[in-house]
């Protein structure tokens, strides 16, 4: 009887564990991809974010994939992932910040300054609602009103601000 009980417990445990890996794998891959981005391993991070997305389709995974593609200077790919991040998926407030921030960078990189400024203003509003009183937000606001936008400096500021966001990989 104890072998039978042990077999039952093991079967139930495997079923429970079998139901959990997609989200657990998603969370682990998102964290790992973010670590890879921090270390400048953009192509590896991109592959990791896409792997995470295969476990659990997510606006967050696409937004982070867009960041990696942008950092690899693949602007069309970054734009593609940003579009996918908003098609049929509902991004949370944190992900919306990332989407607007990187859409502004993509638009500026494409030479579409009016659209870049529009996305940048949307980013500022979204970021302010998530992280009110951010000291670096004034710098971004000044840049949005400047006659010319330095996209290199803007990217550094947006990346710094993204690091300050309350990112919860389980809720992307």
C-alpha positions as CSV (number, residue, x, y, z in Angstrom):
1,X,0.0,0.0,0.0
2,X,2.8,2.5,0.7
3,X,4.3,1.9,-2.8
4,X,0.9,2.6,-4.2
5,X,0.6,5.8,-2.1
6,X,4.1,6.9,-3.1
7,X,3.3,6.3,-6.7
8,X,0.1,8.4,-6.4
9,X,2.0,11.2,-4.7
10,X,4.7,11.2,-7.3
11,X,2.2,11.2,-10.2
12,X,0.3,14.2,-8.6
13,X,3.6,16.0,-8.0
14,X,4.7,15.5,-11.6
15,X,1.3,16.8,-12.8
16,X,1.6,19.9,-10.6
17,X,5.2,20.6,-11.7
18,X,4.2,19.9,-15.3
19,X,1.6,22.7,-15.1
20,X,4.0,25.3,-13.7
21,X,7.0,25.3,-16.0
22,X,5.8,27.6,-18.7
23,X,5.3,30.6,-16.3
24,X,8.4,29.6,-14.3
25,X,10.5,29.3,-17.5
26,X,9.1,32.6,-18.7
27,X,10.1,34.4,-15.5
28,X,13.5,32.8,-15.5
29,X,14.2,33.6,-19.1
30,X,13.0,37.2,-18.7
31,X,15.3,37.7,-15.7
32,X,18.2,36.0,-17.6
33,X,17.6,38.1,-20.7
34,X,17.7,41.3,-18.6
35,X,21.0,40.2,-17.1
36,X,22.4,39.5,-20.6
37,X,21.3,43.0,-21.7
38,X,23.0,44.5,-18.7
39,X,26.2,42.8,-19.8
40,X,25.9,44.0,-23.4
41,X,25.0,40.5,-24.8
42,X,22.1,41.9,-26.9
43,X,21.7,39.1,-29.5
44,X,21.7,36.5,-26.7
45,X,19.2,38.6,-24.7
46,X,17.0,38.9,-27.8
47,X,17.0,35.1,-28.2
48,X,16.2,34.6,-24.5
49,X,13.3,37.1,-24.6
50,X,11.9,35.3,-27.6
51,X,12.3,32.0,-25.9
52,X,10.4,33.4,-22.8
53,X,7.7,34.6,-25.2
54,X,7.3,31.1,-26.6
55,X,6.4,29.9,-23.1
56,X,4.0,32.7,-22.3
57,X,3.2,35.2,-25.1
58,X,3.6,38.6,-23.5
59,X,3.8,42.3,-24.4
60,X,6.7,42.5,-21.9
61,X,8.7,39.9,-23.7
62,X,8.2,41.7,-27.0
63,X,9.1,45.1,-25.5
64,X,12.3,43.7,-24.1
65,X,13.0,42.0,-27.4
66,X,12.6,45.4,-29.0
67,X,15.1,46.9,-26.6
68,X,17.6,44.3,-27.5
69,X,17.0,44.7,-31.2
70,X,17.4,48.5,-30.9
71,X,20.7,48.1,-29.0
72,X,21.8,45.9,-31.9
73,X,21.0,48.8,-34.2
74,X,18.3,46.7,-36.0
75,X,15.7,49.5,-36.0
76,X,13.2,47.6,-38.3
77,X,13.3,44.6,-36.0
78,X,12.9,46.8,-32.9
79,X,9.8,48.4,-34.5
80,X,8.4,45.0,-35.5
81,X,8.6,43.8,-31.9
82,X,7.1,47.0,-30.6
83,X,4.1,46.5,-32.9
84,X,3.8,42.9,-31.7
85,X,3.9,44.1,-28.1
86,X,0.7,46.0,-28.6
87,X,-1.2,43.7,-31.0
88,X,-3.6,41.5,-29.2
89,X,-1.7,41.8,-25.9
90,X,-2.5,44.1,-23.1
91,X,0.7,45.7,-21.7
92,X,0.7,46.7,-18.0
93,X,1.8,50.2,-17.0
94,X,5.5,49.2,-16.7
95,X,5.5,47.6,-20.1
96,X,3.7,50.6,-21.6
97,X,6.6,52.8,-20.4
98,X,9.1,50.6,-22.2
99,X,7.0,50.5,-25.4
100,X,6.6,54.3,-25.5
101,X,10.2,55.0,-24.6
102,X,11.6,52.7,-27.3
103,X,9.0,53.7,-29.9
104,X,10.3,57.3,-29.4
105,X,13.8,56.1,-30.0
106,X,12.8,54.1,-33.1
107,X,10.9,57.1,-34.5
108,X,13.9,59.5,-33.9
109,X,16.2,56.9,-35.5
110,X,14.0,56.7,-38.5
111,X,14.2,60.5,-38.9
112,X,10.5,61.0,-38.0
113,X,11.0,63.7,-35.4
114,X,7.3,64.7,-34.9
115,X,6.3,61.1,-34.2
116,X,9.4,60.7,-32.0
117,X,8.4,63.7,-29.9
118,X,4.8,62.5,-29.7
119,X,5.9,59.0,-28.4
120,X,8.4,60.7,-26.1
121,X,5.6,62.8,-24.6
122,X,3.5,59.7,-24.2
123,X,6.5,58.0,-22.5
124,X,6.9,61.0,-20.1
125,X,3.2,60.8,-19.1
126,X,3.3,57.0,-18.7
127,X,6.5,57.0,-16.7
128,X,5.2,59.8,-14.4
129,X,2.2,57.7,-13.5
130,X,4.4,54.7,-12.5
131,X,7.3,56.5,-10.9
132,X,6.1,59.9,-9.8
133,X,8.8,62.4,-8.8
134,X,11.6,60.7,-10.7
135,X,14.6,63.1,-10.7
136,X,15.7,62.0,-14.2
137,X,12.2,62.8,-15.7
138,X,13.0,66.5,-15.8
139,X,16.0,65.8,-18.1
140,X,13.8,63.8,-20.5
141,X,11.1,66.6,-20.4
142,X,13.8,69.1,-21.3
143,X,15.0,67.0,-24.1
144,X,11.4,66.6,-25.4
145,X,11.2,70.4,-25.7
146,X,14.8,71.0,-27.1
147,X,15.2,72.0,-30.7
148,X,17.2,68.8,-31.3
149,X,17.1,65.4,-29.5
150,X,20.3,63.6,-28.8
151,X,19.1,60.0,-29.2
152,X,22.3,58.6,-27.6
153,X,21.7,60.6,-24.4
154,X,17.9,59.9,-24.6
155,X,18.5,56.2,-24.8
156,X,20.8,56.3,-21.7
157,X,18.2,58.2,-19.7
158,X,15.3,55.9,-20.8
159,X,17.4,52.8,-20.0
160,X,18.3,54.3,-16.6
161,X,14.6,55.0,-15.9
162,X,13.6,51.5,-17.0
163,X,16.0,50.1,-14.4
164,X,14.0,52.1,-11.8
165,X,10.6,50.6,-12.8
166,X,9.0,48.1,-10.6
167,X,9.4,45.2,-13.0
168,X,7.5,42.0,-12.1
169,X,8.3,39.4,-14.7
170,X,5.3,37.2,-13.5
171,X,2.9,40.0,-14.5
172,X,4.2,40.9,-17.9
